[in-house]
Amino acid sequence: MSTKQEDKNTTKKEEILQSAMELFLEKGYSATSTNDICAAAKINKPTLYYYFKSKRQLFFESHSKHIQDVLRPYLARVALIEDPWERLTFIVREFTKIVCHSPELRVLTHESMSIKDDYFEQIRKEWKKHYLLLHNTIAQLQSTGTIPPDLKPSWVALLILGMITWITFWFDYDRKKYMDDIAETALRLILFGLTDRKGSFAVNLEEMGKG
């Protein structure tokens, strides 16, 4: 296959993925049919099945693309931060911005959790890396006395991630100019909730503002 043909196929595939994601956001994954996708992408079913074996594979590739383009680069940046407080600050601030910038996460994160097969087990493993980074960061902060030791790190990590991902259900994606403000609000709420030492919290907030 020529490079020109490969580029054409890649472009067409991305167009189908975009059309499908718009439908998933509007109707939900389960309620969107292959007929709907074909109509939106202005293709016939043989063309759809040339690029994707099924609607499930299309959805899987949509999620895989987001992981490749967004999640992995973000996690690589998180992993480079040695100081656990700086790492926590970065996770909350940057993940909130990612969520506010990516309406597709409302479908990808919530729908993928309900699909049980080998493909989506891979997806869950990728997202678990994010959870583990946050969990370990919380545990590190507890070991230094920054966060109270009676909090269960797994619960804290899941509550933080749940609060942030829930933004996809109420955020107005036509008002992305508020993305930074929402990220800072989430950061202050989470950091305030994680420390019961006012003096330490005041110092950390000052440091956070310098980040």
C-alpha positions as CSV (number, residue, x, y, z in Angstrom):
1,M,0.0,0.0,0.0
2,S,1.3,3.4,-1.0
3,T,2.1,6.1,1.6
4,K,-0.6,8.3,0.0
5,Q,-3.2,5.5,0.4
6,E,-2.1,4.9,4.0
7,D,-2.6,8.6,4.8
8,K,-6.0,8.5,3.2
9,N,-7.0,5.5,5.2
10,T,-5.8,7.1,8.4
11,T,-7.7,10.3,7.7
12,K,-10.9,8.4,7.0
13,K,-10.5,6.3,10.1
14,E,-10.1,9.4,12.2
15,E,-13.2,10.9,10.6
16,I,-15.2,7.8,11.5
17,L,-13.9,7.9,15.1
18,Q,-14.8,11.5,15.4
19,S,-18.3,11.0,14.0
20,A,-18.9,8.0,16.3
21,M,-17.7,9.9,19.4
22,E,-20.0,12.7,18.8
23,L,-22.9,10.2,18.7
24,F,-21.6,8.4,21.8
25,L,-21.7,11.8,23.6
26,E,-25.1,12.6,22.4
27,K,-26.8,9.2,22.7
28,G,-24.5,7.0,24.8
29,Y,-22.5,4.1,23.5
30,S,-25.2,1.4,23.9
31,A,-27.9,3.5,22.2
32,T,-25.7,4.3,19.2
33,S,-26.1,1.9,16.3
34,T,-23.7,1.1,13.5
35,N,-26.4,2.6,11.2
36,D,-26.2,5.8,13.2
37,I,-22.4,5.9,12.8
38,C,-22.6,5.2,9.1
39,A,-25.1,8.0,8.6
40,A,-23.1,10.5,10.6
41,A,-19.8,9.6,8.9
42,K,-21.5,9.4,5.4
43,I,-20.3,5.9,4.7
44,N,-21.9,2.5,4.1
45,K,-21.5,-0.5,6.3
46,P,-18.9,-2.3,4.2
47,T,-16.7,0.8,4.6
48,L,-17.3,0.9,8.3
49,Y,-16.3,-2.8,8.7
50,Y,-13.3,-2.3,6.5
51,Y,-11.8,0.0,9.2
52,F,-13.4,-1.6,12.3
53,K,-14.6,-5.2,12.9
54,S,-17.4,-4.0,15.2
55,K,-18.8,-1.1,17.1
56,R,-16.9,-2.4,20.2
57,Q,-13.6,-2.4,18.4
58,L,-14.3,1.2,17.2
59,F,-15.0,2.2,20.8
60,F,-11.9,0.4,22.0
61,E,-9.7,2.2,19.4
62,S,-11.3,5.5,20.5
63,H,-10.2,4.9,24.0
64,S,-6.8,3.5,23.0
65,K,-6.2,6.7,21.0
66,H,-7.0,8.9,24.0
67,I,-4.6,6.8,26.2
68,Q,-1.8,7.1,23.6
69,D,-2.3,10.8,22.9
70,V,-3.2,12.1,26.4
71,L,-3.0,9.7,29.3
72,R,0.5,8.2,28.7
73,P,2.3,11.6,28.1
74,Y,0.6,12.9,31.3
75,L,1.6,9.9,33.4
76,A,5.1,10.2,32.1
77,R,5.3,13.7,33.4
78,V,3.8,12.7,36.8
79,A,6.3,9.9,37.2
80,L,9.2,12.4,36.9
81,I,8.1,14.5,39.9
82,E,10.0,13.2,42.9
83,D,8.5,15.4,45.6
84,P,5.1,13.8,46.6
85,W,3.4,17.1,47.5
86,E,4.4,18.6,44.1
87,R,3.3,15.3,42.4
88,L,-0.1,15.4,44.1
89,T,-0.5,19.1,43.2
90,F,0.3,18.3,39.6
91,I,-2.0,15.3,39.4
92,V,-5.0,17.2,40.7
93,R,-4.4,20.4,38.7
94,E,-3.4,18.7,35.4
95,F,-5.9,15.8,35.4
96,T,-8.7,18.3,36.1
97,K,-7.6,20.3,33.1
98,I,-7.5,17.1,31.0
99,V,-11.1,16.3,32.0
100,C,-12.2,19.9,31.3
101,H,-10.6,19.7,27.8
102,S,-11.8,16.2,26.9
103,P,-15.6,15.7,26.8
104,E,-15.1,12.2,25.3
105,L,-13.9,11.1,28.8
106,R,-17.5,11.1,30.0
107,V,-18.2,8.2,27.6
108,L,-14.7,6.6,27.6
109,T,-14.2,6.3,31.3
110,H,-17.7,5.4,32.4
111,E,-18.8,3.1,29.5
112,S,-15.4,1.2,29.4
113,M,-15.7,0.2,33.0
114,S,-18.9,-1.8,32.2
115,I,-17.5,-3.7,29.2
116,K,-16.0,-7.0,30.2
117,D,-13.5,-8.5,27.7
118,D,-9.8,-8.8,27.1
119,Y,-9.6,-5.6,25.1
120,F,-11.1,-3.5,27.8
121,E,-9.1,-5.2,30.5
122,Q,-6.1,-3.6,28.8
123,I,-7.9,-0.2,29.1
124,R,-8.5,-0.7,32.8
125,K,-4.9,-1.6,33.3
126,E,-3.8,1.6,31.7
127,W,-6.0,3.7,34.0
128,K,-5.0,1.7,37.0
129,K,-1.5,3.1,36.5
130,H,-2.9,6.5,37.2
131,Y,-4.7,5.3,40.3
132,L,-1.6,3.6,41.6
133,L,0.5,6.7,41.1
134,L,-2.0,8.7,43.1
135,H,-2.3,6.0,45.8
136,N,1.4,5.8,46.3
137,T,1.7,9.6,46.4
138,I,-0.9,9.7,49.2
139,A,1.0,6.9,51.1
140,Q,4.2,8.8,50.8
141,L,2.7,12.0,52.2
142,Q,1.3,10.0,55.1
143,S,4.8,8.6,55.8
144,T,6.1,12.2,56.1
145,G,3.2,13.4,58.3
146,T,1.8,15.7,55.7
147,I,-1.5,13.9,55.5
148,P,-3.2,12.3,58.5
149,P,-2.3,8.6,58.8
150,D,-5.8,7.4,59.6
151,L,-7.0,8.1,56.0
152,K,-7.0,5.0,53.8
153,P,-4.9,5.7,50.7
154,S,-7.0,3.6,48.3
155,W,-10.2,5.5,49.4
156,V,-8.5,8.8,49.1
157,A,-7.2,8.1,45.6
158,L,-10.6,6.8,44.4
159,L,-12.5,9.7,45.9
160,I,-10.2,12.2,44.2
161,L,-10.4,10.5,40.8
162,G,-14.1,10.1,41.1
163,M,-14.6,13.8,42.0
164,I,-12.5,14.9,39.1
165,T,-14.0,12.6,36.5
166,W,-17.5,13.5,37.5
167,I,-16.8,17.0,36.1
168,T,-17.6,15.5,32.7
169,F,-21.2,15.3,33.7
170,W,-21.7,19.0,34.6
171,F,-19.0,21.0,32.9
172,D,-20.1,23.2,30.0
173,Y,-17.5,22.4,27.3
174,D,-18.3,25.6,25.5
175,R,-16.9,27.5,28.4
176,K,-13.3,26.1,28.5
177,K,-12.0,29.5,29.6
178,Y,-13.0,28.5,33.1
179,M,-10.8,25.4,33.0
180,D,-8.0,26.9,35.0
181,D,-10.3,28.3,37.6
182,I,-12.0,24.9,38.1
183,A,-8.6,23.2,38.3
184,E,-7.5,25.6,41.1
185,T,-10.8,25.1,42.9
186,A,-10.4,21.4,42.8
187,L,-6.9,21.7,44.0
188,R,-7.8,23.9,47.0
189,L,-10.7,21.7,48.0
190,I,-8.7,18.5,47.8
191,L,-5.6,19.8,49.6
192,F,-7.7,21.4,52.3
193,G,-9.5,18.1,52.9
194,L,-6.3,16.1,53.1
195,T,-4.6,18.1,55.8
196,D,-5.7,19.0,59.3
197,R,-2.7,21.1,60.1
198,K,-3.5,24.7,59.2
199,G,0.0,25.9,59.4
200,S,1.3,23.3,57.1
201,F,-1.6,23.8,54.7
202,A,-0.9,27.6,54.5
203,V,2.7,26.9,53.6
204,N,1.8,24.3,51.0
205,L,-0.8,26.6,49.4
206,E,1.9,29.2,49.1
207,E,4.2,26.7,47.5
208,M,1.4,25.5,45.3
209,G,1.0,29.0,43.9
210,K,4.6,29.0,42.8
211,G,4.1,25.8,40.7
